[in-house]
Amino acid sequence: MGENEENDRIHKKGYKREQARALLLSLLADGGWHPSAEIIEEARSRGISHKTLRRAKRGLPISVAMGKRRNGRVLCWYWQLTGPKTRRPVDIFLSVTRWRESGRG
């Protein structure tokens, strides 16, 4: 492989990762929890591989939560873009627990 071909390959990888980052930011912009399977499928429909999507996700403030389980196996995962206005599931759990302990729930 020549030097130009190698540079083109590296440029293409960087471009795909930036596409994946932009897709993640747009799909998760509302701050809600989204099934990862839907995000992965949308990425595939745009020519972005699951591996590229995972690499793009690493550089973003995205929280991951386990969904339903059956027979000890996780059936789905959820992703959320975290920020000052979003809350992690553990924060919600602690808030509900404190509320119940206060005698109001």
C-alpha positions as a Markdown table, in Angstrom:
| # | Residue | x | y | z |
|---|---|---|---|---|
| 1 | Met | 0.0 | 0.0 | 0.0 |
| 2 | Gly | 1.4 | 3.4 | -1.0 |
| 3 | Glu | 1.7 | 6.4 | 1.3 |
| 4 | Asn | -1.3 | 8.1 | -0.5 |
| 5 | Glu | -3.5 | 5.1 | -0.1 |
| 6 | Glu | -2.6 | 4.9 | 3.6 |
| 7 | Asn | -3.4 | 8.6 | 4.1 |
| 8 | Asp | -6.7 | 8.1 | 2.3 |
| 9 | Arg | -7.6 | 5.1 | 4.6 |
| 10 | Ile | -6.7 | 7.1 | 7.7 |
| 11 | His | -8.7 | 10.1 | 6.5 |
| 12 | Lys | -11.7 | 7.9 | 5.8 |
| 13 | Lys | -11.6 | 6.3 | 9.2 |
| 14 | Gly | -11.5 | 9.7 | 10.9 |
| 15 | Tyr | -14.4 | 10.9 | 8.7 |
| 16 | Lys | -16.5 | 7.9 | 9.6 |
| 17 | Arg | -15.8 | 8.4 | 13.3 |
| 18 | Glu | -16.8 | 12.1 | 13.1 |
| 19 | Gln | -20.0 | 11.0 | 11.3 |
| 20 | Ala | -20.7 | 8.6 | 14.1 |
| 21 | Arg | -20.0 | 11.3 | 16.8 |
| 22 | Ala | -22.4 | 13.7 | 15.0 |
| 23 | Leu | -25.1 | 10.9 | 14.8 |
| 24 | Leu | -24.7 | 10.1 | 18.5 |
| 25 | Leu | -25.0 | 13.7 | 19.5 |
| 26 | Ser | -28.1 | 14.3 | 17.4 |
| 27 | Leu | -29.9 | 11.1 | 18.4 |
| 28 | Leu | -29.1 | 11.6 | 22.1 |
| 29 | Ala | -29.6 | 15.4 | 22.2 |
| 30 | Asp | -32.8 | 15.2 | 24.2 |
| 31 | Gly | -31.0 | 13.8 | 27.2 |
| 32 | Gly | -33.3 | 10.8 | 27.4 |
| 33 | Trp | -32.5 | 7.1 | 27.5 |
| 34 | His | -32.4 | 5.4 | 24.1 |
| 35 | Pro | -32.2 | 1.7 | 23.3 |
| 36 | Ser | -28.7 | 1.1 | 21.9 |
| 37 | Ala | -30.1 | -1.4 | 19.4 |
| 38 | Glu | -32.0 | 1.4 | 17.7 |
| 39 | Ile | -28.9 | 3.7 | 17.6 |
| 40 | Ile | -26.8 | 0.9 | 16.2 |
| 41 | Glu | -29.4 | 0.1 | 13.5 |
| 42 | Glu | -29.6 | 3.8 | 12.5 |
| 43 | Ala | -25.8 | 4.0 | 12.3 |
| 44 | Arg | -25.7 | 0.9 | 10.1 |
| 45 | Ser | -28.4 | 2.4 | 7.8 |
| 46 | Arg | -26.0 | 5.3 | 7.3 |
| 47 | Gly | -23.0 | 3.1 | 6.6 |
| 48 | Ile | -21.4 | 3.4 | 10.1 |
| 49 | Ser | -20.2 | 0.1 | 11.6 |
| 50 | His | -20.9 | -0.9 | 15.2 |
| 51 | Lys | -17.1 | -0.8 | 15.9 |
| 52 | Thr | -16.8 | 2.8 | 14.6 |
| 53 | Leu | -19.9 | 3.8 | 16.7 |
| 54 | Arg | -18.3 | 2.3 | 19.8 |
| 55 | Arg | -15.1 | 4.2 | 19.2 |
| 56 | Ala | -16.9 | 7.4 | 18.6 |
| 57 | Lys | -19.0 | 6.8 | 21.8 |
| 58 | Arg | -15.8 | 6.5 | 23.9 |
| 59 | Gly | -15.0 | 10.2 | 23.4 |
| 60 | Leu | -18.4 | 11.5 | 24.4 |
| 61 | Pro | -20.1 | 11.9 | 27.8 |
| 62 | Ile | -22.5 | 8.9 | 27.3 |
| 63 | Ser | -23.9 | 6.9 | 30.1 |
| 64 | Val | -24.9 | 3.3 | 29.7 |
| 65 | Ala | -27.6 | 1.4 | 31.6 |
| 66 | Met | -28.6 | -2.2 | 31.6 |
| 67 | Gly | -32.2 | -2.9 | 30.5 |
| 68 | Lys | -34.4 | -5.9 | 31.0 |
| 69 | Arg | -32.9 | -9.2 | 32.0 |
| 70 | Arg | -34.2 | -12.7 | 31.4 |
| 71 | Asn | -32.6 | -15.9 | 32.8 |
| 72 | Gly | -29.5 | -13.9 | 33.8 |
| 73 | Arg | -29.0 | -12.4 | 30.3 |
| 74 | Val | -29.2 | -8.8 | 29.5 |
| 75 | Leu | -31.8 | -8.2 | 26.8 |
| 76 | Cys | -31.1 | -4.6 | 26.0 |
| 77 | Trp | -28.9 | -1.6 | 26.9 |
| 78 | Tyr | -29.7 | 2.0 | 27.0 |
| 79 | Trp | -27.5 | 5.0 | 26.2 |
| 80 | Gln | -27.9 | 8.6 | 27.4 |
| 81 | Leu | -25.9 | 11.8 | 26.6 |
| 82 | Thr | -25.0 | 13.0 | 30.1 |
| 83 | Gly | -24.6 | 16.6 | 31.0 |
| 84 | Pro | -25.6 | 19.1 | 33.6 |
| 85 | Lys | -29.4 | 18.6 | 33.0 |
| 86 | Thr | -29.3 | 14.8 | 32.8 |
| 87 | Arg | -29.3 | 12.3 | 35.7 |
| 88 | Arg | -27.9 | 8.8 | 35.9 |
| 89 | Pro | -30.1 | 5.9 | 36.9 |
| 90 | Val | -28.3 | 5.7 | 40.3 |
| 91 | Asp | -29.1 | 9.3 | 41.0 |
| 92 | Ile | -32.8 | 8.7 | 40.3 |
| 93 | Phe | -32.7 | 5.6 | 42.5 |
| 94 | Leu | -31.1 | 7.5 | 45.4 |
| 95 | Ser | -33.6 | 10.4 | 45.0 |
| 96 | Val | -36.6 | 8.0 | 45.1 |
| 97 | Thr | -35.0 | 6.1 | 48.1 |
| 98 | Arg | -34.5 | 9.3 | 50.1 |
| 99 | Trp | -38.0 | 10.4 | 49.2 |
| 100 | Arg | -39.5 | 7.1 | 50.5 |
| 101 | Glu | -37.4 | 7.2 | 53.6 |
| 102 | Ser | -38.6 | 10.7 | 54.4 |
| 103 | Gly | -42.1 | 9.2 | 54.9 |
| 104 | Arg | -43.6 | 11.0 | 51.9 |
| 105 | Gly | -43.7 | 8.0 | 49.6 |
